[in-house]
């Protein structure tokens, strides 16, 4: 009994010390809280946290990190918990640091088109704030209502507007971080021009919280898009999608170019809230968006559409004539993830150069058909930036564990195809724990050794999100 009593006493002492930092009501260790805050949307690893702590400031985060270094306690960051790679899962007794209380817009600088926010601000909250200022925050995806800015930055989130506006990285002007060593750093301080050596801000963007905690961010805002039009096109083969992309990009400045399969559309339609865009079904669909800034631009779009029809690339199409219609057409794409969730999909988020997409799709399709002949496959993604989402739906006669085991068996073949085209095993969802065994298909051994060395500089005791992306030697 002796060692167990000592361990229990140490645990209680740690809880009390955390409470002394953030307040007694802002540390949770009940069963429901541990289950809720210690996981993300991946659901592949069982949560097993020791406690959840809710700081309200950068200084409180710093105090937590210093305590963790002193006591050798591992910490895991928690934002909106919408990640799909187990990057925010506490599976080994870690203390979870939730940023739910750090949800304030701190400052707006109109001349700089810049806003300073805490890490726990929701993506949708930032988008609404930008609208209220007559501006626009363009990073957008289905989880915008629950994902947090800190998590977006930590995973360099992409979404549906990357073809025009880029990734999260392109909108981060500055960061305040607490390193794994317990130091507070103010990185770049919101400046557009700053040629003073290494820009450490970019190390933290996409680092999945392995170097330290992002507590505040300076975010650049953009002018609002005007007179957006949405076109949905049906086509009989995947190669036609690439021809259509080239044709529209040659004439229009697209703000989005998405694709999805007929099965993806069937899942959305079955939910009962959206109708088919046109009567006849086709194997693939494209949704594209552009600003109709003048009648001439809209006429150009119609000319391209007619040319694509004449070339045989497009079988049918529809264009929105109002914001309501545009919103309804967008739901055909944006509702896919939610409507396939009940099938417990196994997801792969992969990317290659747009040039390689047709050949890559052919290779992946052959792998899928050879190994999953009886599985339903849902394809969709941000084809305009080379990002494909491969979703394998679980048959009702298989348990979740059996299903995942079958899918993981073929992962190597899928990622070998990614490597063949110098692509990425994770385009926008991060590596976390689910993709960690496959990192070598995208990163060389030399690169990984540099990543490990950087981790050891910022987090010498390996207490910040250990075991994510890679393991230390």
FENCORLIN-V608682 format. One record per residue. N is the residue number from 1. PHI is phi in degrees with one decimal (999 if undefined). OMEGA is omega in whole degrees, 0 to 359 (NA if undefined). D_LAST is the distance of its C-alpha to the last C-alpha in whole Angstrom. Layout:
n = <N	N>
phi = <PHI	PHI>
omega = <OMEGA	OMEGA>
d_last = <D_LAST	D_LAST>
This chain:
n = <1	2	3	4	5	6	7	8	9	10	11	12	13	14	15	16	17	18	19	20	21	22	23	24	25	26	27	28	29	30	31	32	33	34	35	36	37	38	39	40	41	42	43	44	45	46	47	48	49	50	51	52	53	54	55	56	57	58	59	60	61	62	63	64	65	66	67	68	69	70	71	72	73	74	75	76	77	78	79	80	81	82	83	84	85	86	87	88	89	90	91	92	93	94	95	96	97	98	99	100	101	102	103	104	105	106	107	108	109	110	111	112	113	114	115	116	117	118	119	120	121	122	123	124	125	126	127	128	129	130	131	132	133	134	135	136	137	138	139	140	141	142	143	144	145	146	147	148	149	150	151	152	153	154	155	156	157	158	159	160	161	162	163	164	165	166	167	168	169	170	171	172	173	174	175	176	177	178	179	180	181	182	183	184	185	186	187	188	189	190	191	192	193	194	195	196	197	198	199	200	201	202	203	204	205	206	207	208	209	210	211	212	213	214	215	216	217	218	219	220	221	222	223	224	225	226	227	228	229	230	231	232	233	234	235	236	237	238	239	240	241	242	243	244	245	246	247	248	249	250	251	252	253	254	255	256	257	258	259	260	261	262	263	264	265	266	267	268	269	270	271	272	273	274	275	276	277	278	279	280	281	282	283	284	285	286	287	288	289	290	291	292	293	294	295	296	297	298	299	300	301	302	303	304	305	306	307	308	309	310	311	312	313	314	315	316	317	318	319	320	321	322	323	324	325	326	327	328	329	330	331	332	333	334	335	336	337	338	339	340	341	342	343	344	345	346	347	348	349	350	351	352	353	354	355	356	357	358	359	360	361	362	363	364	365	366	367	368	369	370	371	372	373	374	375	376	377	378	379	380	381	382	383	384	385	386	387	388	389	390	391	392	393	394	395	396	397	398	399	400	401	402	403	404	405	406	407	408	409	410	411	412	413	414	415	416	417	418	419	420	421	422	423	424	425	426	427	428	429	430	431	432	433	434	435	436	437	438	439	440	441	442	443	444	445	446	447	448	449	450	451	452	453	454	455	456	457	458	459	460	461	462	463	464	465	466	467	468	469	470	471	472	473>
phi = <999	-55.4	-60.3	-66.2	-63.6	-61.8	-63.4	-63.8	-65.1	-64.1	-63.2	-65.5	-63.9	-63.4	-57.8	-65.6	-71.3	-66.5	-62.3	-65.6	-82.4	-111.3	104.3	-61.1	-84.5	-110.3	-127.9	-123.4	-143.5	-76.1	-60.0	-64.8	-65.4	-62.8	-70.5	-75.9	-89.7	-96.9	-135.9	-126.7	-79.7	-71.7	60.2	-98.6	-124.4	-73.3	-69.1	-149.5	-80.9	-90.4	-162.6	-119.3	-120.1	-120.6	-72.8	-118.1	-154.5	-59.5	-65.3	-68.4	-61.4	-59.8	-64.2	-64.6	-65.2	-64.9	-63.6	-62.5	-65.0	-65.8	-97.9	57.1	-104.0	-80.2	-120.2	-126.4	-75.1	-135.5	-107.4	-83.4	59.1	-98.6	-65.1	-118.9	-121.8	62.1	-74.8	-117.2	-93.0	-101.1	-108.8	-134.8	82.0	-71.7	-93.3	-89.2	-103.5	-92.3	-102.4	-58.8	-81.9	-93.7	-124.3	-107.0	-82.5	-90.5	-163.8	-125.4	-114.0	-61.5	-66.3	-93.6	51.6	-134.1	-127.9	-105.5	-131.5	-79.6	-64.5	-86.6	-63.1	-71.7	-57.0	-63.3	-63.9	-67.1	-60.3	-67.7	-59.7	-60.5	-59.9	-63.7	-94.2	75.2	-124.6	-150.2	-110.6	-86.6	-72.5	-145.0	-162.1	-61.5	-93.0	-59.4	-76.4	-132.6	-71.8	-109.7	-59.3	-58.8	-67.9	-59.4	-68.0	-63.6	-110.9	50.2	-59.5	-110.8	106.2	-91.8	-117.8	-62.3	-57.4	-103.2	-110.9	81.9	-88.7	-54.0	-49.7	-73.0	-117.7	-96.4	-91.2	-166.5	-139.0	-108.7	-131.7	-112.0	-72.4	-62.1	-84.7	92.9	-91.8	-94.5	-120.2	-108.4	-99.1	74.6	54.1	82.2	-78.5	-79.4	-118.3	-158.3	-101.1	-125.1	93.7	-56.4	-96.4	-66.0	-50.6	-74.8	-69.6	-80.4	-74.7	89.2	-83.6	56.0	69.9	-88.4	-101.0	160.1	-102.6	-79.3	-112.2	-143.3	-146.4	-96.3	-115.4	-82.3	-112.1	-125.2	-66.1	-72.3	-67.1	-120.9	50.4	-71.2	-119.9	-119.6	-119.1	-114.3	-120.9	-108.0	-145.5	-90.5	-148.3	-70.5	-58.4	-63.4	-59.4	-68.9	-63.3	-66.4	-58.0	-63.2	-65.3	-73.1	-66.5	-69.1	-117.5	-130.5	-93.4	-71.7	-100.0	-160.5	-150.6	-114.9	-135.1	-157.4	-92.3	-60.4	-64.4	-60.7	-64.0	-59.1	-64.1	-67.7	-62.6	-62.7	-69.1	90.3	-108.7	-136.7	-97.6	-59.3	-70.2	-155.2	-66.0	-80.7	-81.1	-133.2	-62.0	-134.6	-136.2	-121.7	-116.1	-126.2	-134.3	-152.8	-88.4	-88.9	-70.7	-157.0	-57.2	-65.1	-66.2	-63.2	-64.3	-60.6	-60.5	-66.5	-64.9	-64.9	-57.3	-63.5	-65.0	-67.0	-64.8	-63.8	-76.3	84.3	-77.0	-114.9	-95.2	-162.3	-168.8	-147.4	-122.5	-67.1	-120.5	-157.7	-62.5	-63.1	-64.4	-61.2	-62.7	-65.2	-65.6	-61.7	-63.1	-58.2	-95.7	-73.0	-87.0	-61.7	-57.5	-67.7	-80.9	-94.7	-58.7	-66.3	-92.4	48.5	-69.0	-94.3	-106.3	-124.1	-115.8	-127.9	-149.2	-141.9	-58.7	-55.2	-54.6	-92.1	-56.5	-58.2	-66.2	-63.4	-60.9	-60.5	-64.3	-65.4	-62.6	-64.8	-63.0	-63.2	-65.5	-71.1	-105.7	-124.7	-61.5	-102.4	-95.8	-84.1	-115.2	-109.2	-103.7	-161.8	159.1	-96.3	-62.7	-66.6	-124.2	78.5	-102.6	-116.8	-111.5	-101.4	-119.4	-99.6	-89.4	-73.1	-66.0	-66.7	-87.7	-111.2	-73.3	-59.9	-65.1	-63.1	-63.1	-62.8	-62.7	-64.1	-67.5	-67.5	-61.2	-95.8	-52.2	-59.4	-65.5	-62.5	-75.9	-65.4	-66.9	-59.3	-63.9	-55.8	-103.6	53.0	-99.2	-118.8	-74.1	-146.7	-75.8	-151.8	-104.9	83.6	-102.6	53.9	-102.7	-69.3	-102.2	-55.4	-64.3	-110.6	-56.9	-64.2	-77.3	-115.3	-111.9	-75.1	-58.8	-65.9	-60.4	-62.8	-65.8	-68.1	-59.2	-63.1	-66.6	-63.1	-56.4	-69.8	-70.0	-81.7	-139.6	-61.3	-95.3	53.9	-104.2	-97.0	48.0	-65.4	80.6	-103.5	71.3	-152.9	-101.5	-79.3	-68.0>
omega = <186	181	181	178	179	180	180	179	178	179	180	178	178	178	181	180	174	178	179	180	190	183	187	184	185	169	182	173	174	187	183	180	180	179	185	188	185	182	172	186	183	176	179	180	180	178	180	180	175	181	174	181	187	179	180	183	176	181	177	176	179	180	178	181	179	176	181	176	181	185	182	178	178	181	177	179	178	176	180	177	179	183	184	183	180	178	180	179	173	187	187	175	180	169	179	176	181	180	182	181	182	192	185	166	190	187	175	180	188	181	179	186	186	177	177	185	170	188	184	176	180	177	179	177	178	178	180	177	180	179	180	177	183	183	191	169	195	181	189	179	189	184	183	181	182	179	182	183	179	178	177	181	182	178	183	187	181	178	194	184	187	183	179	193	178	183	177	181	185	185	182	179	180	179	163	184	168	183	176	177	179	178	173	179	175	192	175	171	173	185	174	180	182	184	183	175	185	176	185	177	186	174	182	177	182	182	177	176	182	180	184	183	170	182	178	178	169	187	176	177	187	173	179	175	185	172	181	174	178	176	172	183	174	181	190	181	186	181	179	179	182	176	181	177	181	182	181	179	179	185	187	174	186	173	176	173	186	175	175	184	178	179	176	179	179	180	179	181	182	179	171	184	182	178	173	180	175	192	187	178	174	182	183	178	174	170	177	183	178	176	176	187	178	176	180	179	179	177	177	179	179	178	178	178	180	178	179	176	181	179	181	180	184	179	183	180	178	178	180	177	179	177	179	178	178	180	179	178	178	181	177	179	188	182	185	184	182	185	176	184	182	178	180	185	169	191	167	183	191	180	173	173	182	178	186	188	182	180	180	179	179	179	182	180	178	178	182	182	180	187	181	185	183	181	172	182	176	176	167	177	184	190	180	175	173	185	182	176	178	183	179	185	183	173	183	183	178	173	180	181	179	181	180	180	178	181	182	179	184	181	183	179	178	183	172	176	175	181	180	182	179	182	182	177	178	185	186	183	179	182	179	175	185	182	184	181	186	184	182	177	178	182	178	177	180	178	182	178	175	177	179	179	178	178	183	176	184	186	189	180	177	181	185	179	181	176	177	183	180	172	176	181	NA>
d_last = <35	33	30	30	33	30	28	31	32	29	28	32	31	28	31	33	31	30	34	35	33	34	37	38	38	35	33	33	32	35	34	35	33	30	30	31	29	26	26	26	29	26	27	25	23	25	25	24	24	26	28	28	29	31	32	34	33	31	31	31	27	27	28	26	23	24	25	21	20	22	22	18	19	17	19	20	23	26	28	31	28	29	26	26	22	21	19	22	21	21	20	19	21	20	23	24	25	28	30	33	35	34	36	39	40	40	42	44	44	47	47	44	43	40	40	37	36	34	31	32	35	36	36	39	40	39	41	44	44	44	47	49	49	50	46	44	40	39	36	37	36	37	35	36	38	35	32	32	31	28	26	28	26	23	23	26	28	31	34	37	38	35	38	40	38	34	31	30	29	32	34	32	33	31	29	29	25	24	20	18	19	22	24	27	27	30	28	31	34	35	37	37	37	35	34	32	29	26	26	24	25	24	20	21	23	21	18	19	19	15	16	19	23	25	28	31	32	35	36	38	41	43	47	48	48	52	54	51	52	50	51	50	50	50	49	49	46	43	44	47	44	43	47	47	44	46	49	49	46	49	51	50	47	45	43	42	42	40	41	41	42	46	44	42	46	47	45	45	49	49	48	52	51	51	53	53	53	56	57	56	53	50	47	45	46	45	45	46	47	48	50	54	55	59	61	60	56	57	59	57	55	58	58	55	55	58	57	54	56	59	56	55	51	52	55	55	54	55	55	55	58	57	54	54	54	51	49	51	49	46	46	46	42	41	42	40	37	39	41	39	37	39	38	34	33	30	29	27	27	27	28	29	32	35	37	35	35	38	37	33	36	37	34	33	36	37	33	34	38	37	34	36	40	41	38	40	38	38	37	37	35	36	37	38	34	33	31	32	32	32	33	34	36	36	39	41	41	37	35	32	30	32	32	28	27	30	28	25	26	27	24	23	26	27	24	24	28	26	24	27	29	26	26	23	22	23	26	26	25	21	18	17	16	19	18	14	14	17	15	15	19	19	16	15	12	13	14	11	9	12	11	8	10	13	11	11	14	16	14	13	13	11	15	16	16	12	11	13	13	9	6	4	0>
